[in-house]
Each structure stands twice: as structure tokens, then as C-alpha cells.
Amino acid sequence: MPSLTDLANDINNTLTQIQTNTQNSAATEATIEGDTSDIRTTLHALMTVDQTDLASISNGIAAMIDQQKATNILLDYERKQNDTIICWLTNIANVLCESLHVQEQQLKVETGIACSLNELKQILELVHGTAAVEVMRMRKLQREIEACCPPPQPEPSPCFTPCSEPKFRPYDPQVPDYKPLPMPNVPGQPK
């Protein structure tokens, strides 16, 4: 059986070992507490950077959306101008087509009239030679009078209905010019 001294020495050794382990645990706890504080500071810094980046990205996206709205308004104005151009081209094509048809008909009529008039002129000059000379003299006099004082000409009738033209309304941006936010100061990080 162990002696009382041996038991006391064993208890003393165990207590010394417990005391050493407790001191080691306290030191480890202090180290863990310091590391946790460092982690908390670093996380706080990262959260600040992330919040700043998120705000900067949000402002950038808002500026892009606003610019897209301005682009859409300009494109819509261009589309309306193209509609006006197409309307005018359609009117021009219709007027030219109608004019071509009228001129073709007029040419046929005038050709027939010219032939008939030439025949009548030749007949009348043969039958009424003296009167033909008098008519030519009167025509020459009429041309001289018209050269001096031309008769009034009637106003031409309108050929088409004017196309409506779009009115441009510039876009007023809602978001000011985008500038990224400055990087926050993070302790322990290089600037």
C-alpha cells in the first residue's frame, strides 16, 4: 500500500499538472480571443468594403439604366422620323405615278390635236390665203403684248397631304453622372 507521502506527492503532481494545464488553457483562450477580435475587425472591414462596392455598383447600374432610357427616347425619335420619311417617299411616288399617267394621256391627246390642226391650217391657208397672212400678223402682235404684260397664271392645286413630323423632346436624365465611390480606409490594408 502506498504511503501517505506517496499519495500526497501524487496529488501534488496532479494539482501541479492541472495548474499548468489551466495556465495553458488561459493562454490559449487569450490567443483565441485576440484572433477572434482580429477576425471580427477584418470581417467588419470587408463588410464596409462590400457595402461601399454595392453602393458603387448600384449607382453605376442606375446611371446605365438612365442612359438606356435616353437611348430609347432617341431611337424612338429616329423611328418616328423614318416613318415621316417613308410617308414623304410614298407621297412622292404617288405624285410621280399620277403625273406619268397624266402625261401619257396628254401626249396622246396632243399628238392627235397637232395632226388635226396641221391639216386644218393647211386647208385654211389654201382656201383663205389673205386671211392667213392677217392671222399670222395678229399672232405676232399678241406674242409681243404677252412678252410685255404676261397674263396671270392660275395657282397649281396641292398634290398631296403633308406628312406629320415628330417633335423631339430631349430626355432629362434622372441620375447624375456616375462616378465610383472612393475605397474606404481598411485598417491593416495598404492604400
GIVEN-V291264 format. One record per residue. N is the residue number from 1. OMEGA is omega in degrees with one decimal (999 if undefined). D_CENTER is the distance of its C-alpha to the mean C-alpha in Angstrom with 2 decimals. Layout:
BEGIN
n={N | N}
omega={OMEGA | OMEGA}
d_center={D_CENTER | D_CENTER}
END
This chain:
BEGIN
n={1 | 2 | 3 | 4 | 5 | 6 | 7 | 8 | 9 | 10 | 11 | 12 | 13 | 14 | 15 | 16 | 17 | 18 | 19 | 20 | 21 | 22 | 23 | 24 | 25 | 26 | 27 | 28 | 29 | 30 | 31 | 32 | 33 | 34 | 35 | 36 | 37 | 38 | 39 | 40 | 41 | 42 | 43 | 44 | 45 | 46 | 47 | 48 | 49 | 50 | 51 | 52 | 53 | 54 | 55 | 56 | 57 | 58 | 59 | 60 | 61 | 62 | 63 | 64 | 65 | 66 | 67 | 68 | 69 | 70 | 71 | 72 | 73 | 74 | 75 | 76 | 77 | 78 | 79 | 80 | 81 | 82 | 83 | 84 | 85 | 86 | 87 | 88 | 89 | 90 | 91 | 92 | 93 | 94 | 95 | 96 | 97 | 98 | 99 | 100 | 101 | 102 | 103 | 104 | 105 | 106 | 107 | 108 | 109 | 110 | 111 | 112 | 113 | 114 | 115 | 116 | 117 | 118 | 119 | 120 | 121 | 122 | 123 | 124 | 125 | 126 | 127 | 128 | 129 | 130 | 131 | 132 | 133 | 134 | 135 | 136 | 137 | 138 | 139 | 140 | 141 | 142 | 143 | 144 | 145 | 146 | 147 | 148 | 149 | 150 | 151 | 152 | 153 | 154 | 155 | 156 | 157 | 158 | 159 | 160 | 161 | 162 | 163 | 164 | 165 | 166 | 167 | 168 | 169 | 170 | 171 | 172 | 173 | 174 | 175 | 176 | 177 | 178 | 179 | 180 | 181 | 182 | 183 | 184 | 185 | 186 | 187 | 188 | 189 | 190 | 191}
omega={-177.9 | -179.7 | -179.1 | 179.3 | 179.0 | 179.6 | -179.6 | 177.7 | 178.3 | -180.0 | -179.5 | 177.4 | 179.4 | 179.4 | 177.8 | 178.9 | 178.4 | -179.2 | 178.9 | 179.1 | 179.6 | 178.1 | 177.0 | 179.0 | 179.1 | 178.8 | 178.3 | 178.1 | 179.4 | 178.3 | 179.3 | 179.8 | 177.3 | 178.0 | 178.7 | 177.7 | 177.2 | 179.2 | -179.8 | 179.5 | 179.6 | 177.9 | 178.7 | 178.7 | 178.6 | 178.6 | 178.3 | 178.7 | -179.9 | 179.5 | 178.0 | 178.6 | 179.9 | 178.1 | 179.8 | 177.9 | 179.1 | 178.4 | 178.8 | 179.2 | 178.3 | 178.4 | 178.5 | 179.2 | 179.5 | 177.0 | 177.9 | 176.9 | 178.5 | 178.0 | 179.9 | 179.4 | 177.7 | 179.1 | 178.5 | 176.7 | 176.9 | 178.9 | 179.0 | 176.2 | 177.8 | 176.3 | 178.8 | 179.5 | 179.0 | 178.5 | 179.2 | 179.4 | 177.3 | 177.9 | 179.8 | 179.5 | 179.5 | 179.7 | 178.9 | 179.6 | 178.4 | 179.7 | 178.6 | 179.5 | 179.7 | -178.8 | 177.8 | 178.9 | -179.4 | 179.5 | 178.3 | -179.2 | -177.1 | 177.9 | 178.2 | 179.8 | -178.7 | 178.5 | -179.0 | -179.9 | 178.7 | 178.4 | 179.8 | 179.7 | -179.7 | 179.0 | -177.3 | 179.4 | 177.6 | -175.7 | -174.5 | -177.4 | -178.8 | -179.8 | -179.5 | 178.3 | 178.9 | 178.2 | 179.4 | 178.1 | 179.4 | 178.7 | 179.1 | 178.3 | 179.0 | 178.3 | 178.9 | 178.5 | -179.4 | 176.5 | 179.1 | -176.1 | -177.4 | 179.2 | 179.4 | 179.7 | 179.2 | 177.4 | 178.5 | 179.5 | 179.9 | -175.6 | -172.5 | 173.9 | -178.8 | 178.4 | 176.8 | -179.6 | -178.8 | 175.1 | -178.4 | 173.9 | -177.5 | -179.1 | 177.2 | -176.9 | 179.2 | -177.2 | 178.2 | 179.0 | -176.4 | 171.9 | 180.0 | 177.8 | 178.8 | 178.0 | 178.4 | 175.5 | 179.7 | 179.7 | 176.4 | 179.4 | 178.8 | -178.7 | 999}
d_center={101.13 | 99.00 | 100.36 | 98.95 | 98.01 | 96.10 | 94.22 | 93.49 | 92.26 | 90.02 | 88.63 | 88.20 | 86.38 | 84.12 | 83.42 | 82.66 | 80.32 | 78.60 | 78.34 | 76.80 | 74.36 | 73.46 | 72.84 | 70.69 | 68.76 | 68.27 | 67.00 | 64.64 | 63.44 | 62.76 | 60.85 | 58.82 | 58.18 | 56.99 | 54.76 | 53.34 | 52.65 | 50.90 | 48.82 | 47.95 | 46.88 | 44.78 | 43.15 | 42.45 | 40.87 | 38.74 | 37.67 | 36.71 | 34.67 | 33.00 | 32.23 | 30.78 | 28.69 | 27.52 | 26.56 | 24.74 | 22.86 | 22.08 | 20.70 | 18.59 | 17.20 | 16.60 | 14.68 | 12.51 | 11.99 | 11.19 | 8.58 | 7.07 | 7.53 | 5.95 | 2.50 | 4.17 | 5.66 | 4.05 | 4.03 | 7.23 | 8.42 | 8.32 | 10.12 | 12.51 | 13.22 | 14.07 | 16.30 | 17.98 | 18.57 | 20.10 | 22.18 | 23.51 | 24.32 | 26.13 | 28.09 | 29.00 | 30.16 | 32.24 | 33.80 | 34.68 | 36.20 | 38.23 | 39.31 | 40.48 | 42.52 | 44.06 | 44.96 | 46.56 | 48.68 | 49.50 | 50.62 | 53.03 | 54.42 | 54.80 | 56.50 | 59.00 | 59.60 | 60.14 | 62.76 | 64.53 | 64.54 | 65.89 | 68.71 | 69.51 | 69.48 | 71.89 | 74.18 | 74.20 | 74.85 | 77.82 | 79.22 | 78.49 | 78.49 | 79.35 | 76.76 | 74.08 | 74.79 | 74.51 | 71.17 | 69.78 | 70.98 | 69.30 | 65.99 | 66.11 | 66.79 | 63.91 | 61.47 | 62.67 | 62.17 | 58.61 | 57.81 | 58.94 | 57.53 | 54.95 | 54.70 | 51.56 | 48.90 | 47.18 | 43.44 | 41.42 | 40.01 | 36.23 | 34.99 | 31.84 | 29.83 | 26.88 | 23.39 | 21.34 | 18.39 | 15.38 | 15.47 | 12.48 | 12.60 | 10.91 | 10.17 | 13.29 | 13.11 | 15.91 | 16.74 | 18.12 | 17.42 | 18.66 | 22.06 | 24.24 | 27.46 | 30.64 | 32.94 | 35.88 | 39.40 | 41.13 | 44.91 | 46.36 | 43.10 | 42.50 | 39.89}
END
